[in-house]
Amino acid sequence: MKSEDTPFVGGPLDGRVMPVLTGITGHPPKVYEVPVPDADGGKPTVLVYRRVPVAHGKRHGLTRGWKYEYDPEGRPSDGPKWPWTKPRQGSAD
């Protein structure tokens, strides 16, 4: 599998550059979730980072790279979003 060194901006991973596996299209995933274990052995906290473009090319406007920005209120994804599923209304936690 191929990976791409991707910078992280904001949150606990600010300033780090980590290798992220790319998908079949050659792009890293849209959402990167980092589980952080609880010190007391409880439910782990999930840090959510969203993919944003670093820059766009001048000639064709194509994306020239990606970075991840911290989303403090981000919810971890529940898997693929199918056209026939209804959006979640609230938290069941």
Rosetta constraint file for C-alpha pairs under 8 A:
AtomPair CA 1 CA 21 HARMONIC 7.00 0.50
AtomPair CA 1 CA 22 HARMONIC 7.65 0.50
AtomPair CA 2 CA 21 HARMONIC 5.93 0.50
AtomPair CA 2 CA 22 HARMONIC 5.96 0.50
AtomPair CA 3 CA 19 HARMONIC 5.73 0.50
AtomPair CA 3 CA 20 HARMONIC 5.19 0.50
AtomPair CA 3 CA 21 HARMONIC 4.12 0.50
AtomPair CA 3 CA 22 HARMONIC 5.38 0.50
AtomPair CA 4 CA 19 HARMONIC 5.23 0.50
AtomPair CA 4 CA 20 HARMONIC 5.36 0.50
AtomPair CA 4 CA 21 HARMONIC 6.37 0.50
AtomPair CA 4 CA 22 HARMONIC 6.66 0.50
AtomPair CA 4 CA 28 HARMONIC 7.47 0.50
AtomPair CA 5 CA 17 HARMONIC 6.09 0.50
AtomPair CA 5 CA 18 HARMONIC 5.35 0.50
AtomPair CA 5 CA 19 HARMONIC 4.23 0.50
AtomPair CA 5 CA 20 HARMONIC 6.23 0.50
AtomPair CA 6 CA 17 HARMONIC 5.34 0.50
AtomPair CA 6 CA 18 HARMONIC 5.51 0.50
AtomPair CA 6 CA 19 HARMONIC 6.03 0.50
AtomPair CA 6 CA 20 HARMONIC 6.45 0.50
AtomPair CA 6 CA 66 HARMONIC 6.66 0.50
AtomPair CA 6 CA 67 HARMONIC 5.60 0.50
AtomPair CA 6 CA 68 HARMONIC 7.28 0.50
AtomPair CA 7 CA 15 HARMONIC 6.77 0.50
AtomPair CA 7 CA 16 HARMONIC 5.84 0.50
AtomPair CA 7 CA 17 HARMONIC 4.20 0.50
AtomPair CA 7 CA 18 HARMONIC 6.50 0.50
AtomPair CA 7 CA 66 HARMONIC 7.84 0.50
AtomPair CA 7 CA 67 HARMONIC 5.12 0.50
AtomPair CA 7 CA 68 HARMONIC 6.37 0.50
AtomPair CA 8 CA 13 HARMONIC 6.04 0.50
AtomPair CA 8 CA 14 HARMONIC 5.46 0.50
AtomPair CA 8 CA 15 HARMONIC 5.86 0.50
AtomPair CA 8 CA 16 HARMONIC 5.57 0.50
AtomPair CA 8 CA 17 HARMONIC 6.16 0.50
AtomPair CA 8 CA 18 HARMONIC 7.80 0.50
AtomPair CA 8 CA 49 HARMONIC 7.97 0.50
AtomPair CA 8 CA 67 HARMONIC 6.00 0.50
AtomPair CA 8 CA 68 HARMONIC 4.82 0.50
AtomPair CA 8 CA 69 HARMONIC 6.06 0.50
AtomPair CA 8 CA 70 HARMONIC 7.56 0.50
AtomPair CA 9 CA 13 HARMONIC 6.98 0.50
AtomPair CA 9 CA 14 HARMONIC 4.61 0.50
AtomPair CA 9 CA 15 HARMONIC 5.96 0.50
AtomPair CA 9 CA 16 HARMONIC 7.78 0.50
AtomPair CA 9 CA 67 HARMONIC 7.42 0.50
AtomPair CA 9 CA 68 HARMONIC 6.08 0.50
AtomPair CA 9 CA 69 HARMONIC 4.82 0.50
AtomPair CA 9 CA 70 HARMONIC 6.23 0.50
AtomPair CA 10 CA 14 HARMONIC 4.51 0.50
AtomPair CA 10 CA 15 HARMONIC 7.61 0.50
AtomPair CA 10 CA 69 HARMONIC 6.04 0.50
AtomPair CA 10 CA 70 HARMONIC 5.08 0.50
AtomPair CA 11 CA 70 HARMONIC 5.47 0.50
AtomPair CA 11 CA 72 HARMONIC 7.57 0.50
AtomPair CA 20 CA 28 HARMONIC 6.43 0.50
AtomPair CA 21 CA 28 HARMONIC 6.19 0.50
AtomPair CA 22 CA 26 HARMONIC 5.20 0.50
AtomPair CA 22 CA 27 HARMONIC 5.06 0.50
AtomPair CA 22 CA 28 HARMONIC 4.32 0.50
AtomPair CA 22 CA 29 HARMONIC 6.87 0.50
AtomPair CA 23 CA 27 HARMONIC 5.66 0.50
AtomPair CA 23 CA 28 HARMONIC 6.06 0.50
AtomPair CA 23 CA 29 HARMONIC 6.96 0.50
AtomPair CA 28 CA 51 HARMONIC 7.86 0.50
AtomPair CA 28 CA 66 HARMONIC 7.87 0.50
AtomPair CA 29 CA 51 HARMONIC 7.22 0.50
AtomPair CA 30 CA 50 HARMONIC 5.92 0.50
AtomPair CA 30 CA 51 HARMONIC 4.96 0.50
AtomPair CA 31 CA 48 HARMONIC 6.91 0.50
AtomPair CA 31 CA 49 HARMONIC 5.78 0.50
AtomPair CA 31 CA 50 HARMONIC 4.68 0.50
AtomPair CA 31 CA 51 HARMONIC 6.08 0.50
AtomPair CA 31 CA 77 HARMONIC 7.75 0.50
AtomPair CA 32 CA 48 HARMONIC 5.99 0.50
AtomPair CA 32 CA 49 HARMONIC 5.09 0.50
AtomPair CA 32 CA 50 HARMONIC 6.34 0.50
AtomPair CA 32 CA 51 HARMONIC 7.66 0.50
AtomPair CA 32 CA 68 HARMONIC 7.72 0.50
AtomPair CA 33 CA 46 HARMONIC 6.26 0.50
AtomPair CA 33 CA 47 HARMONIC 5.66 0.50
AtomPair CA 33 CA 48 HARMONIC 4.77 0.50
AtomPair CA 33 CA 49 HARMONIC 6.31 0.50
AtomPair CA 33 CA 76 HARMONIC 6.67 0.50
AtomPair CA 34 CA 46 HARMONIC 5.49 0.50
AtomPair CA 34 CA 47 HARMONIC 5.02 0.50
AtomPair CA 34 CA 48 HARMONIC 6.56 0.50
AtomPair CA 35 CA 44 HARMONIC 6.12 0.50
AtomPair CA 35 CA 45 HARMONIC 5.76 0.50
AtomPair CA 35 CA 46 HARMONIC 4.37 0.50
AtomPair CA 35 CA 47 HARMONIC 6.30 0.50
AtomPair CA 36 CA 44 HARMONIC 5.39 0.50
AtomPair CA 36 CA 45 HARMONIC 5.10 0.50
AtomPair CA 36 CA 46 HARMONIC 6.00 0.50
AtomPair CA 36 CA 47 HARMONIC 7.35 0.50
AtomPair CA 37 CA 41 HARMONIC 7.19 0.50
AtomPair CA 37 CA 42 HARMONIC 7.69 0.50
AtomPair CA 37 CA 43 HARMONIC 7.20 0.50
AtomPair CA 37 CA 44 HARMONIC 4.35 0.50
AtomPair CA 37 CA 45 HARMONIC 6.41 0.50
AtomPair CA 38 CA 42 HARMONIC 5.39 0.50
AtomPair CA 38 CA 43 HARMONIC 6.27 0.50
AtomPair CA 38 CA 44 HARMONIC 5.05 0.50
AtomPair CA 38 CA 45 HARMONIC 6.84 0.50
AtomPair CA 46 CA 76 HARMONIC 7.06 0.50
AtomPair CA 47 CA 70 HARMONIC 7.77 0.50
AtomPair CA 47 CA 71 HARMONIC 7.78 0.50
AtomPair CA 47 CA 72 HARMONIC 7.53 0.50
AtomPair CA 47 CA 74 HARMONIC 7.85 0.50
AtomPair CA 48 CA 70 HARMONIC 6.23 0.50
AtomPair CA 48 CA 71 HARMONIC 5.58 0.50
AtomPair CA 48 CA 72 HARMONIC 7.09 0.50
AtomPair CA 48 CA 74 HARMONIC 5.62 0.50
AtomPair CA 48 CA 75 HARMONIC 6.88 0.50
AtomPair CA 48 CA 76 HARMONIC 6.41 0.50
AtomPair CA 49 CA 68 HARMONIC 5.51 0.50
AtomPair CA 49 CA 69 HARMONIC 5.28 0.50
AtomPair CA 49 CA 70 HARMONIC 4.46 0.50
AtomPair CA 49 CA 71 HARMONIC 5.48 0.50
AtomPair CA 49 CA 74 HARMONIC 7.76 0.50
AtomPair CA 50 CA 68 HARMONIC 5.25 0.50
AtomPair CA 50 CA 69 HARMONIC 5.41 0.50
AtomPair CA 50 CA 70 HARMONIC 6.52 0.50
AtomPair CA 50 CA 71 HARMONIC 6.64 0.50
AtomPair CA 51 CA 66 HARMONIC 6.45 0.50
AtomPair CA 51 CA 67 HARMONIC 5.73 0.50
AtomPair CA 51 CA 68 HARMONIC 4.52 0.50
AtomPair CA 51 CA 69 HARMONIC 6.52 0.50
AtomPair CA 52 CA 66 HARMONIC 5.74 0.50
AtomPair CA 52 CA 67 HARMONIC 5.58 0.50
AtomPair CA 52 CA 68 HARMONIC 6.04 0.50
AtomPair CA 52 CA 69 HARMONIC 6.99 0.50
AtomPair CA 53 CA 63 HARMONIC 6.15 0.50
AtomPair CA 53 CA 64 HARMONIC 7.30 0.50
AtomPair CA 53 CA 65 HARMONIC 5.92 0.50
AtomPair CA 53 CA 66 HARMONIC 4.53 0.50
AtomPair CA 53 CA 67 HARMONIC 6.25 0.50
AtomPair CA 54 CA 63 HARMONIC 7.36 0.50
AtomPair CA 54 CA 64 HARMONIC 6.60 0.50
AtomPair CA 54 CA 65 HARMONIC 5.29 0.50
AtomPair CA 54 CA 66 HARMONIC 5.05 0.50
AtomPair CA 54 CA 67 HARMONIC 6.00 0.50
AtomPair CA 55 CA 63 HARMONIC 5.97 0.50
AtomPair CA 55 CA 64 HARMONIC 5.45 0.50
AtomPair CA 55 CA 65 HARMONIC 6.54 0.50
AtomPair CA 55 CA 66 HARMONIC 7.95 0.50
AtomPair CA 56 CA 61 HARMONIC 5.16 0.50
AtomPair CA 56 CA 62 HARMONIC 5.33 0.50
AtomPair CA 56 CA 63 HARMONIC 4.53 0.50
AtomPair CA 56 CA 64 HARMONIC 5.52 0.50
AtomPair CA 57 CA 61 HARMONIC 4.63 0.50
AtomPair CA 57 CA 62 HARMONIC 5.20 0.50
AtomPair CA 57 CA 63 HARMONIC 6.30 0.50
AtomPair CA 57 CA 64 HARMONIC 6.25 0.50
AtomPair CA 81 CA 85 HARMONIC 7.08 0.50
